[in-house]
Amino acid sequence: AEAAASQTPPEVQPMTTASWPTPARRPADSRLDCTKLAQVFAVTLPPWRTSLGPIVQQLLTLDPPD
């Protein structure tokens, strides 16, 4: 995991949504609505921003696949 984390990350090039071909039009704001999940299963998910840091840290500790 340390070796993967210490590698130079690839350069990311910005692009517009319009330049990415998709078979269907997508709304600009497409966050997942979890209302039905909460109503049916009584499950409440935390805000994604709250979970992002801990999940990234957990992923960095995993061994990369062979």
Secondary structure, DSSP 8 states (H G I E B T S, - for coil): -HHHHHS---------GGGS--SS---S------HHHHHHH------HHHHHHHHHHHHHTS----
